[in-house]
Amino acid sequence: SSYDKLSQEESLSLVIHRIEYPAEVDFNIEESFYTNAKKVMNSKEDLSWNHSVIGGTFDHIHAGHLLMLATASQSTLDTFHVGIAADELLKNKKFAEQLDSIEIRMERVRKIMNEQ
């Protein structure tokens, strides 16, 4: 994991994690997540959290990645965690040989977050 301060004025810390093993999904948690996500999306009030977590491959960054990173980080008061899938997790992914290394993808996300 690595920690980066986004700016001198902000207290938000960025934590980038290397995800090296497949996580087992608890479907009760997943169902709860989707139920809560629907509530958040339908809410008219400004919402924020002390800690936020997102994850993905983050290869070939596109507008959806930028929107997700910006939205999650702007809704976070203290610590924003970004999990990035390690190379070992992606070996069976279609076109895995064309993916950038974990180091490049982590640095790319760190750079994007420091530019916000």
Stockholm file with secondary structure:
# STOCKHOLM 1.0

chainA/1-116         SSYDKLSQEESLSLVIHRIEYPAEVDFNIEESFYTNAKKVMNSKEDLSWNHSVIGGTFDHIHAGHLLMLATASQSTLDTFHVGIAADELLKNKKFAEQLDSIEIRMERVRKIMNEQ
#=GR chainA/1-116 SS CEEEECCSSCCCEEEEEEECSCCCCCHHHHHHHHHHHHHHHHCCSCCCEEEEEEEECCCSCCHHHHHHHHHHHHTEEEEEEEEEECGGGGTTSTTGGGSCCHHHHHHHHHHHHHHC
#=GC SS_cons         CEEEECCSSCCCEEEEEEECSCCCCCHHHHHHHHHHHHHHHHCCSCCCEEEEEEEECCCSCCHHHHHHHHHHHHTEEEEEEEEEECGGGGTTSTTGGGSCCHHHHHHHHHHHHHHC
//
